[in-house]
Amino acid sequence: MQAVTEGDRRKEVRVLLDQIRTHPERDWTQARQRITILNKLIGGAAKPH
């Protein structure tokens, strides 16, 4: 099993945002929640502990 990196999270956010832009007619509630979580994880990784 490989560790998930910050780059992986950023890539997932980009993919989700691209899907939302491409298909705005769909219900993206879960994807938006995932984006929020990923952004918090990315933001937390950038802060020193």
C-alpha positions as CSV (number, residue, x, y, z in Angstrom):
1,M,0.0,0.0,0.0
2,Q,1.3,3.5,-0.9
3,A,0.9,6.6,1.2
4,V,-1.3,9.3,-0.1
5,T,0.7,12.4,-0.8
6,E,-0.3,16.1,-0.8
7,G,0.2,15.9,-4.6
8,D,-2.3,13.1,-4.8
9,R,-4.9,15.1,-2.9
10,R,-4.3,18.2,-5.1
11,K,-4.7,16.0,-8.2
12,E,-8.0,14.6,-6.9
13,V,-9.3,18.1,-6.3
14,R,-8.4,19.2,-9.8
15,V,-10.1,16.1,-11.3
16,L,-13.3,16.7,-9.2
17,L,-13.4,20.4,-10.1
18,D,-13.0,19.5,-13.8
19,Q,-15.8,17.0,-13.6
20,I,-18.1,19.6,-12.0
21,R,-17.2,22.1,-14.7
22,T,-17.8,19.6,-17.4
23,H,-21.2,18.3,-16.1
24,P,-22.8,21.1,-14.0
25,E,-26.2,19.4,-14.5
26,R,-25.3,16.6,-12.1
27,D,-25.7,16.5,-8.4
28,W,-22.2,17.1,-7.1
29,T,-23.0,17.2,-3.3
30,Q,-20.7,14.4,-2.4
31,A,-17.9,15.6,-4.6
32,R,-18.1,19.1,-3.1
33,Q,-17.9,17.6,0.4
34,R,-14.8,15.6,-0.7
35,I,-13.2,18.7,-2.1
36,T,-13.8,20.5,1.3
37,I,-12.1,17.6,3.1
38,L,-9.2,17.5,0.7
39,N,-8.6,21.2,1.0
40,K,-8.6,21.0,4.8
41,L,-6.0,18.1,4.5
42,I,-3.9,20.1,2.1
43,G,-4.1,23.2,4.2
44,G,-3.2,21.2,7.3
45,A,-0.2,19.7,5.6
46,A,1.2,23.1,4.8
47,K,1.1,24.4,8.4
48,P,4.0,23.6,10.7
49,H,3.1,21.6,13.8
